[in-house]
Amino acid sequence: MMLKPAMYQIISKKDSYYKFVVAVAKRAREISDEIDEQKIVCEEKPVKMAVDEFAKGKCRADFSQL
């Protein structure tokens, strides 16, 4: 299953796809931990939620830190 929007629509050409994927994975883990702590049942998967946050600009990857 492909996630929408695509990576190339979220990050610029000069940024690394690998680093973006790592940033999304880290954010997805944070979301998963928050869901577990609050004992919430979610319909969406944490990875999809993380990608949506990056696409909407709620979360930004610091590519120099990865």
Summary of the structure (lengths in Angstrom):
residues: 66
radius of gyration: 12.2
end to end distance: 26.0
largest distance: 39.0
contacts: 146
relative contact order: 0.22
helix: 56%
strand: 0%
